Amino acid sequence: MVAALALYGIVAHAEPLKANVIHWWTSGGESAAIRQFADAYNKAGGQWVDNAVAGADQARSTAINRIVGGDPPTAAQFNTSKQFHDLIDQGLLNNVDDVAAKENWNSVFPQSILDSIKVKGHYYAAPVDIHMPAWFFYSKPAFQKAGITAEPQNYDEFMPISASSKPQALFRSRSAASPGRKRSHSTPCSPM
């Protein structure tokens, strides 16, 4: 699943270009992350107008209601879901092909990401948070304690380590959706 900032019509102005942005990153760490985008936008001469809405469903509903009501935000956080594709199919999102070409997205992002943000040959989103329920995390200190010196670089390297005769108490497997599991946003096979 790719959470993305779906970009809407942007018109150049002599005054700072206001970017009215709807998102659901409201927790402490998420707020700090979105602040990085805001600070970069403001530093580049724009004016970030933050519209944090608690909850992904509520934020998407707010964005959709504003779009169909004729007052679209400049950008909104979306998962590349059916709602996202419905907006594209209805002609309610502008593509960001110029940005993608300028930043060379075809060479920067892996095909799985490109397939999520590129629809019918056009880019409609910038990936900002990529996660899925099958990711795993490990502890470098736990690996050291178990005598594991080579860190796995992918799932195929991790599985033999976790199934080895190393102390099994160091390993537990949970999906991001397991009860009691707090969702994390990181990169696959990332050391903690």
TORVO-83593 format. One record per residue (C-alpha): y, x, z; residue number from 1. Coordinates in nm, 4 decimals, padded with zeros to 6 digits. Each point is the difference from the previous one (the first is absolute). Layout:
REM residues N
ATOM      north       east         up   num
ATOM          Y          X          Z   NUM
...
***
This chain:
REM residues 192
ATOM      north       east         up   num
ATOM    00.0000    00.0000    00.0000     1
ATOM    00.3419    00.1343   -00.0847     2
ATOM    00.3043   -00.1139    00.1886     3
ATOM    00.2906    00.0503   -00.2337     4
ATOM    00.3674   -00.0608   -00.0326     5
ATOM    00.0303   -00.2429   -00.2872     6
ATOM    00.3344    00.0596   -00.1628     7
ATOM    00.2261   -00.2727   -00.1333     8
ATOM    00.3066    00.0077   -00.2276     9
ATOM    00.2392    00.2836    00.0763    10
ATOM    00.3497    00.0120   -00.1522    11
ATOM    00.2210    00.3113    00.0147    12
ATOM    00.3283   -00.0326    00.1928    13
ATOM    00.2847    00.2403    00.0793    14
ATOM   -00.0359   -00.0775    00.3719    15
ATOM   -00.3197    00.0960    00.1832    16
ATOM   -00.2902   -00.1898   -00.1497    17
ATOM   -00.1331   -00.2314    00.2678    18
ATOM   -00.3765   -00.0173    00.0226    19
ATOM   -00.1019   -00.3103    00.1881    20
ATOM   -00.3566    00.0855    00.1077    21
ATOM   -00.2558   -00.2346    00.1582    22
ATOM   -00.2919    00.1634    00.1812    23
ATOM   -00.2354   -00.0523    00.2940    24
ATOM    00.0123    00.3461    00.1552    25
ATOM    00.1304   -00.1047    00.3403    26
ATOM   -00.1958    00.2062    00.2546    27
ATOM    00.1449    00.3257    00.1322    28
ATOM   -00.1861    00.2312   -00.2369    29
ATOM    00.0402   -00.2332   -00.2956    30
ATOM    00.3725   -00.0356    00.0674    31
ATOM    00.0306    00.3788    00.0072    32
ATOM   -00.1821    00.0172   -00.3346    33
ATOM    00.2159   -00.2613   -00.1732    34
ATOM    00.3063    00.1732    00.1423    35
ATOM   -00.0975    00.3051   -00.2118    36
ATOM    00.0337   -00.2124   -00.3132    37
ATOM    00.3280   -00.1475    00.1214    38
ATOM    00.1456    00.3391    00.0902    39
ATOM   -00.0975    00.1466   -00.3380    40
ATOM    00.1515   -00.2973   -00.1827    41
ATOM    00.3219    00.0191    00.2004    42
ATOM    00.0190    00.3789   -00.0458    43
ATOM   -00.0301   -00.0497   -00.3770    44
ATOM    00.3129   -00.2169    00.0133    45
ATOM   -00.1494   -00.3461    00.0379    46
ATOM    00.0217   -00.2475    00.2847    47
ATOM   -00.3350   -00.1107    00.1458    48
ATOM    00.0089   -00.3529    00.1424    49
ATOM   -00.3055   -00.0318    00.2230    50
ATOM   -00.1800   -00.3349    00.0228    51
ATOM   -00.2952    00.0620    00.2294    52
ATOM   -00.2212   -00.3071    00.0432    53
ATOM   -00.2816    00.0138    00.2545    54
ATOM   -00.3351   -00.0584   -00.1676    55
ATOM   -00.1129    00.0715   -00.3549    56
ATOM   -00.0573   -00.3659   -00.0913    57
ATOM    00.3410   -00.1007    00.1317    58
ATOM    00.1758    00.2863   -00.1808    59
ATOM   -00.1708   -00.0818   -00.3308    60
ATOM    00.0862   -00.3694    00.0433    61
ATOM    00.3624    00.0905    00.0696    62
ATOM    00.0132    00.2170   -00.3132    63
ATOM   -00.1676   -00.2636   -00.2191    64
ATOM    00.2271   -00.2763    00.1296    65
ATOM    00.3075    00.2114   -00.0742    66
ATOM   -00.1269    00.0894   -00.3467    67
ATOM   -00.0778   -00.3567   -00.1059    68
ATOM    00.3184   -00.1197    00.1727    69
ATOM    00.2145    00.2231   -00.2194    70
ATOM    00.0995    00.2539    00.2679    71
ATOM   -00.2541    00.2793   -00.0499    72
ATOM    00.0040    00.3092    00.2181    73
ATOM    00.0434    00.3335   -00.1753    74
ATOM   -00.3443    00.1045    00.1226    75
ATOM   -00.2766   -00.1465    00.2123    76
ATOM   -00.3166    00.1363    00.1512    77
ATOM   -00.3077   -00.1590   -00.1565    78
ATOM   -00.3691    00.0609   -00.0202    79
ATOM   -00.1077    00.0114   -00.3608    80
ATOM   -00.1645   -00.3380    00.0472    81
ATOM   -00.0194   -00.3287   -00.1865    82
ATOM    00.3527   -00.0894    00.1195    83
ATOM    00.1304    00.3259   -00.1467    84
ATOM   -00.1747   -00.0691   -00.3328    85
ATOM    00.1190   -00.3618   -00.0019    86
ATOM    00.3615    00.1190    00.0253    87
ATOM   -00.0562    00.2391   -00.2899    88
ATOM   -00.1724   -00.2682   -00.2107    89
ATOM    00.2922   -00.2376    00.0611    90
ATOM    00.2515    00.2640   -00.1120    91
ATOM    00.1566    00.0206    00.3462    92
ATOM   -00.0306    00.3775    00.0460    93
ATOM    00.1732    00.2705   -00.2001    94
ATOM   -00.2052    00.3010   -00.0901    95
ATOM    00.0865    00.3488    00.1222    96
ATOM   -00.1246    00.1829   -00.3091    97
ATOM    00.3102    00.2222   -00.0182    98
ATOM   -00.0542    00.1259    00.3550    99
ATOM   -00.3716    00.0507   -00.0627   100
ATOM    00.0714    00.2020   -00.3156   101
ATOM    00.2747    00.2065    00.1631   102
ATOM   -00.2232    00.0804    00.2986   103
ATOM   -00.3076    00.0554   -00.2219   104
ATOM   -00.2188   -00.2476    00.1901   105
ATOM   -00.2768    00.0226   -00.2608   106
ATOM   -00.0578    00.3607    00.1062   107
ATOM    00.0822   -00.0346    00.3703   108
ATOM   -00.2135   -00.2942    00.1097   109
ATOM   -00.3772   -00.0368   -00.0289   110
ATOM   -00.1303   -00.2628   -00.2413   111
ATOM   -00.0999   -00.2373    00.2831   112
ATOM    00.3646   -00.0189    00.1122   113
ATOM    00.1315   -00.0317   -00.3551   114
ATOM   -00.2404   -00.2904   -00.0556   115
ATOM    00.1542   -00.1785    00.2999   116
ATOM    00.3667    00.0432   -00.0878   117
ATOM   -00.0140   -00.0145   -00.3801   118
ATOM   -00.0532   -00.3455   -00.1471   119
ATOM   -00.0273   -00.0721   -00.3732   120
ATOM    00.1337    00.3466   -00.0781   121
ATOM    00.3010   -00.0170    00.2341   122
ATOM    00.0685    00.1282    00.3504   123
ATOM    00.1137   -00.2638    00.2479   124
ATOM   -00.0329    00.1794    00.3333   125
ATOM    00.0445    00.3350    00.1687   126
ATOM   -00.2917    00.0840    00.2299   127
ATOM    00.1184    00.0715    00.3534   128
ATOM   -00.2989   -00.0711    00.2251   129
ATOM   -00.3544    00.0300   -00.1210   130
ATOM   -00.2923   -00.1004    00.2203   131
ATOM   -00.3363   -00.1684   -00.0062   132
ATOM   -00.2637   -00.1075    00.2534   133
ATOM   -00.2500    00.2751   -00.0910   134
ATOM    00.2126    00.2967    00.1082   135
ATOM   -00.1113    00.2300    00.2759   136
ATOM    00.1651    00.2390    00.2413   137
ATOM   -00.1270    00.2959    00.1948   138
ATOM    00.1187    00.2258    00.2778   139
ATOM    00.0370    00.3727   -00.0640   140
ATOM   -00.0585    00.0801    00.3707   141
ATOM   -00.3199   -00.2089   -00.0018   142
ATOM   -00.1222    00.1819   -00.3108   143
ATOM    00.0739    00.3354    00.1653   144
ATOM   -00.1820   -00.1101    00.3173   145
ATOM   -00.3025   -00.0951   -00.2129   146
ATOM    00.0099    00.3365   -00.1796   147
ATOM    00.1004   -00.1524   -00.3340   148
ATOM    00.2219    00.2502   -00.1789   149
ATOM    00.0269   -00.1429   -00.3523   150
ATOM    00.2145   -00.3125   -00.0078   151
ATOM   -00.1226   -00.2659   -00.2427   152
ATOM    00.2247   -00.0630   -00.2972   153
ATOM   -00.1568   -00.3311   -00.1003   154
ATOM   -00.2460   -00.2674    00.1137   155
ATOM   -00.3011    00.1723   -00.1601   156
ATOM    00.0707    00.3153    00.2058   157
ATOM    00.0609   -00.1989    00.3186   158
ATOM   -00.3242   -00.2020    00.0042   159
ATOM   -00.2440    00.2933    00.0376   160
ATOM    00.2119    00.1395    00.2840   161
ATOM    00.0026   -00.3319    00.1845   162
ATOM   -00.3765   -00.0382   -00.0431   163
ATOM   -00.0824    00.3584    00.1025   164
ATOM   -00.1502    00.1127    00.3297   165
ATOM    00.3502    00.0777    00.1322   166
ATOM    00.0789   -00.1966    00.3172   167
ATOM   -00.0053   -00.3612   -00.1152   168
ATOM    00.2373   -00.1065    00.2783   169
ATOM    00.2801    00.1593   -00.1994   170
ATOM   -00.0490   -00.2398   -00.2886   171
ATOM    00.0557   -00.3699   -00.0191   172
ATOM    00.0444   -00.2056   -00.3068   173
ATOM    00.2319   -00.2993   -00.0252   174
ATOM    00.1706   -00.1644   -00.2864   175
ATOM    00.3702   -00.0744    00.0208   176
ATOM   -00.0943   -00.3636    00.0496   177
ATOM   -00.2375    00.0598    00.2940   178
ATOM    00.0797   -00.1932    00.3186   179
ATOM    00.2240    00.2047    00.2257   180
ATOM    00.0949    00.2381   -00.2806   181
ATOM    00.3713    00.0456   -00.0380   182
ATOM    00.0991    00.0329   -00.3629   183
ATOM    00.1141    00.3435   -00.1032   184
ATOM    00.1780    00.1098   -00.3123   185
ATOM   -00.0881    00.3491   -00.1070   186
ATOM   -00.1787    00.1827   -00.2751   187
ATOM   -00.3742    00.0018   -00.0623   188
ATOM   -00.1914    00.2631    00.1966   189
ATOM    00.3050    00.0922    00.2033   190
ATOM   -00.0355    00.2203    00.3075   191
ATOM    00.1506   -00.1420    00.3164   192
***
